[in-house]
Amino acid sequence: MRTDTTVRDVMHREFLGVSESDPLAEAAALLVDEGTNCLVVLRGGEPVGRLGCRDALGALLDAGSLDTDGPTVGSVMGPPLPTVAPDDALAVVEERLVSEGADRVVAVDDGAAVGVVTAEDALAAGAPRTGNGAHDVVADEAALEDTRAADAPMAGTNGGIDPAVASSSTDASGSATQGVCESCGALVPDLVSANGQAVCPECRDV
C-alpha cells in the first residue's frame, strides 16, 4: 500500500448532494438517474445527513405517492456519513469505513464538504503498484503460489493444489488451521473444499 496517499489524492470533488428541504421524490429520482445508492445531505456546505436508496424507497411507499408535495429529504434522512480531512492519510479512510460500517466518507474542510471517497476508491488507491520501488504484483503472486505449492502439496480433484489447503495456514501435521473463505471473505479456523473453492462450513451448506 502506498503510505503517502492522502484523501485529497483520491476524493471526488464533484459529488451528489441534496438539501433537507428538497422533495424526497426528486431526490429519489436523482438516485435512480445517477445510479448511486447514497446522497450527501447538505445544509449550506455542511454535511448533516445521508439519504440511502432504502430510506427513500421506504418513505415513498409509506407516503403512497410520488408527488413532490410529499415528504422532504430532511424528514427521512439518516445520520451523517463519516468525515475525514483532505490531508488525512488513506489509512484513516479505511479505518473509518470499517469502524462506521459505511461505504463512503465525506472530506470536510473548514466545516464544508469538499469531496467524497468511496470504499472502492480506497481499495483501488491502496492496491500495490509496479515501478518506483512498489511491489511487482506478478512476481509477488508467483512467489505466493510457489510457497503454497511447497506448504500444501495435496492434489485436488482438478489435478492442482486443493483450494481449501492452498488458501489456509497449516500446522506441523499439515492440517488446515485457518484461512479466508473465497465465498464470503471471512477469516475462519477451518476451510473446506466445495465446487473448486475454499469456503467456510457455512458457505458450503448454502
Backbone hydrogen bonds, N-H to C=O, Kabsch-Sander energy under -0.5 kcal/mol:
donor,donor_aa,acceptor,acceptor_aa,energy
3,T,1,M,-0.6
5,T,2,R,-0.6
7,V,88,D,-2.4
8,R,86,P,-2.5
9,D,6,T,-0.6
10,V,6,T,-0.8
10,V,7,V,-0.9
11,M,7,V,-2.2
12,H,116,V,-3.1
13,R,11,M,-0.7
15,F,13,R,-0.6
17,G,15,F,-0.6
18,V,40,V,-2.3
20,E,42,L,-0.6
22,D,19,S,-1.3
24,L,71,P,-2.8
27,A,23,P,-1.9
28,A,24,L,-2.8
29,A,25,A,-2.0
30,L,26,E,-1.8
31,L,27,A,-2.1
32,V,28,A,-2.0
33,D,29,A,-3.0
34,E,30,L,-2.4
35,G,31,L,-0.7
35,G,32,V,-0.6
36,T,31,L,-1.6
39,L,51,L,-2.0
40,V,16,L,-2.2
41,V,39,L,-0.5
41,V,49,G,-2.7
42,L,18,V,-3.3
42,L,40,V,-0.6
43,R,46,E,-2.7
44,G,42,L,-0.6
45,G,43,R,-0.7
46,E,43,R,-1.7
48,V,41,V,-2.7
48,V,46,E,-0.6
49,G,41,V,-1.2
50,R,78,G,-1.3
51,L,39,L,-2.4
52,G,50,R,-0.5
53,C,37,N,-1.5
56,A,52,G,-2.4
57,L,53,C,-2.8
58,G,54,R,-2.7
59,A,55,D,-2.2
60,L,56,A,-2.2
61,L,57,L,-2.5
62,D,58,G,-2.1
63,A,59,A,-2.1
64,G,60,L,-1.4
65,S,60,L,-0.9
70,G,67,D,-1.7
73,V,22,D,-2.6
74,G,20,E,-2.9
75,S,72,T,-0.7
76,V,72,T,-0.5
76,V,73,V,-1.4
77,M,73,V,-1.6
78,G,50,R,-3.4
84,V,106,V,-2.2
88,D,85,A,-1.9
90,L,5,T,-2.2
92,V,89,A,-1.3
93,V,89,A,-1.0
94,E,90,L,-2.1
95,E,91,A,-2.2
96,R,92,V,-2.3
97,L,93,V,-2.7
98,V,94,E,-2.0
99,S,95,E,-2.8
100,E,96,R,-2.4
101,G,97,L,-0.8
102,A,97,L,-1.3
105,V,117,V,-2.6
106,V,82,P,-2.8
107,A,115,G,-2.7
108,V,84,V,-2.9
108,V,106,V,-0.5
109,D,112,A,-2.8
112,A,109,D,-1.7
113,A,45,G,-3.2
114,V,107,A,-3.1
115,G,107,A,-1.1
116,V,12,H,-1.4
117,V,105,V,-2.3
119,A,103,D,-2.5
122,A,118,T,-2.1
123,L,119,A,-2.4
124,A,120,E,-2.5
125,A,121,D,-2.5
126,G,122,A,-1.7
127,A,123,L,-0.6
127,A,124,A,-0.7
134,A,131,G,-2.0
137,V,135,H,-0.9
140,D,136,D,-2.6
141,E,137,V,-2.5
142,A,138,V,-2.1
143,A,139,A,-2.4
144,L,140,D,-2.2
145,E,141,E,-2.3
146,D,142,A,-2.1
147,T,143,A,-2.1
148,R,144,L,-2.5
149,A,145,E,-2.4
150,A,146,D,-1.9
151,D,147,T,-2.4
152,A,148,R,-2.6
156,G,160,G,-3.3
159,G,156,G,-1.6
162,D,154,M,-2.2
165,V,162,D,-0.8
166,A,162,D,-2.7
167,S,163,P,-1.8
168,S,165,V,-1.4
169,S,178,Q,-2.8
171,D,175,S,-1.7
174,G,171,D,-1.7
177,T,169,S,-2.6
178,Q,169,S,-0.7
179,G,188,V,-2.4
180,V,167,S,-1.0
181,C,179,G,-0.5
181,C,186,A,-2.9
182,E,198,A,-3.2
185,G,181,C,-1.5
188,V,179,G,-2.8
188,V,186,A,-0.7
192,V,199,V,-3.2
194,A,192,V,-0.5
194,A,197,Q,-2.6
197,Q,194,A,-1.6
199,V,192,V,-3.0
199,V,197,Q,-0.8
204,R,200,C,-2.0
205,D,201,P,-1.4
206,V,203,C,-0.7
